[in-house]
Amino acid sequence: MLELPHDLVTPAPPPATPRMAARYEQLLDTAAQFATREYPDVDVTEVAHEAGVSSSTAYRYFPSSAHLLLGLHRRQLLELRNRVEDRVAASRTDAQRASALAGAAVELFAMRLAQPAVNSCLDELVVPADHELSALIGEVDELSWSVLGRLAGDAERGRSIVLVVSGLVSGVRTGRLMPYEAEQQLKAACEIVARRRVARAR
């Protein structure tokens, strides 16, 4: 389990001015490179230096590595949501929706597997309910559930698939599963969810 420092400050909201927004995005772009490391090896100051942004600016928006990594994952989920919306519009049959669900779930699986630091934030951080970071974690969780829920039928089914993704990533990281095996199991889980959606609709 990972624990957060106790003296964190509330981050500033994402900037609205073009100049600061560009720096904010540059921090997230650079964080994506660091996310391939393990969580303890991600440092906001180092990310800021690599991004060419001052440390004070970086800490204003991301008071900890967890804020930075979760902010990165939130952006990635929003990008995935846009792709999912395109698939929803293009999926006219149950089989197409099932295939689109499996594709989106595999994307999420690959994203989390390739970013151990992000995955640790999602699965291993110990965050008290009254901690300000819990709101960001809740936002990211609900976003992931709703993204897959668009194809699975509802957010609760989307949540089930996200939990399967978490378990499979853990299985690969601990050596119990090969990535290919995990993907096949994930596709099978998506097929089950899709079949239940069709059965319920009837």
C-alpha positions, 0 to 999 in steps of 0.5 A: 500500500502507498501512503500520501504525505499529510501536508498536501495543499489543495491544488489550483484548478486547471488554468484558463489562460492559453499560456498557463494552459500550455504549461499545464498540458506540457506537464501532463505530456511529460508525466506520461513519460514518467508514468512508465516508472514505478510510483516512488520514482515519479517526482513532480520537481523532476517532471517539471524540470524535464517539461521546462516548467518551474517547480512552483507552477508544477506544484501549484496544480499538482501538489504531489506525484499522485495529483500529477499521475491522476491528472494524466489518467483523467486526461487519457480517460477523456480521450478514450471517452471521445473514441468510445463516443465515436464507436457508440455512434458506429455500433448498430448491432449487439455484436458491434457493441460487444466488439467495441466494448472489448476494444475499449476495455483492452485499451484501458488495460494496455494503458494501465499496464504500460503505466505502473505509476498510474496503476499504483495510484488507482489500486494502492494509494491509501487515501482517507475519505476526508482527504482532498485527493479522494475527490480526484480519485472519485472523479477518475473512477466514475469517469472510467466506469461511465466510459465503459458503461456507454458500451456495456449498458450502464455505469454499473456494468462499466464498473464491473469491467474496470474491476476486471481490468484492475485484477488482470493488470495485477495478475500480469504485474505479479507474473501470474498471467501473460499479457495475451492471456489477460487480454483474452480473459478480458474479452471473455468478460466483456462478451459475458457483460454484453450477452447479459445486456442483450438478454436483459433488453429482451 
